[in-house]
């Protein structure tokens, strides 16, 4: 059976510029009913119909899980990406009808934690907006450390400070403020769980330091959706459906497979959930793996690829799709 | 209209019975003349009218009697209901799910009204009319999971999802086929399935776990499981083995039809929205052989399934002692003719 999610028909109820890079979008159900309840850390996949092209990008829900009248997401404009964020910024206006997925949570709070220690970098703040709202409603113990480039790019820093006061610590790159990570990680009470969301470099740094300082891996949680990267076009043969397709420069392999009328299952479209894992039948060339799902050994084996974020350069690639 | 609830017992004098309409809606679990494990999971969507799938949470004529039996089990052994401290939110998720589904499917028996977090729940068959604050445990007589599962047929396991695994961290288990919540509480998916023969080697649990951890909100799934029970006893727990284990020695050719019951579990799997946990309702249906064989196709097929069942499975399901007697009794109802494919009676 397909493991995709149910879809929701929504209308854009508001579009709010937050700062020079980030815009917030509000969605309500078209039929006026309440949206499904969700848990802090959940994302939805937003379908963007851009002329002939359809993009499907995941965004964390950032409203309070207690408020299901509307969902909110925040989108950071990426001028050199594949165009999804530019489409959202330029073409999505209040009143536009869109389709989003049911919420999926791949970055769930561990509710056993005595304390939740959260580390955010840049737009990685969004899942923590929902998680802090959820924990505050239940009287949960949390502390959030948030790194941003400048005060004016500190998306929602003011809102968080107002809501949670001293539970929020801010660090500004332009003032050369840095988290004293080793000290922070060495002074937590037993039963603390660590959550990190931000750029890949930050996630790797935090995970490495946590491991060196003896944190058990099951107490360290991270979310990093790899955005599909643009790259050279390449040709692929889909052996099961008997099709040959070309993956465009700005297209992901998964999008090209879907454009050919083949629908592999997916949930996150960011190399995390494992749903679209695809067997390689043969290849002559090199893989550009960008996912967090396959092991390094699987990456080296040349037998599997995650088409949502990974690409290929070479003469031929045959997939079991 | 509405359901006429039977007055009956699942212990002592064992007055449990299925009405004729209930026999034909019994979820017969064999789609062919043989049985082997498979990852037989399918989407839990509404099925035909008059079947147990007419509503996603089924309420039937045994509801009131089953809830009375559950109360008796809990009075003797409160550890049949446990919820680890981090599972309270999941308990509220389950309360919402069961109230919504029961009110949706059986409006003549159940009513849920909500005004923000002020909820009113009316359960007419059990004479309950409570108003409470959703999320505030102090406004209910029990914790949210215990409160609602004292009013819902079937056992319920709530599984926490973390570290790529599922953990049995809460549950209400009083109608089980010889397993113990008190023993399994806190275990992960592989640990609590450790006693099952053959399936580990076939990689069934690895695949099943992968599927279950990806269950999505609004897309529940289901499967059927089965065993056999002597006398219509809901509580066949390890804790009470001394009460029901010896029943297996009491089967004779004369009493097979009345004593031997096919026990089918309709297991479903639902993603819980607030806690991101999974709830696993295990709904038990019993049917005595005399009732089952009123459907000739089921009689023929059950004979072939039980006769040809691999020895390990017969042992695991606890059939060894009475299998020859049962097979002999069923063989008289099997004329060897072909049975049609699928579950339903002809």
Interface residues (C-beta under 8 A of the other chain):
Chain A: X1 X3 X4 X5 X6 X36 X37 X38 X39 X41 X42 X65 X102 X103 X104 X105 X108 X109 X110 X111 X112 X134 X138 X218 X267 X273 X274 X275
Chain B: X41 X42 X43 X84 X85 X86 X87 X89 X160 X161 X162 X163 X210 X211 X214 X216 X217 X218 X219 X221 X273 X274 X275 X276
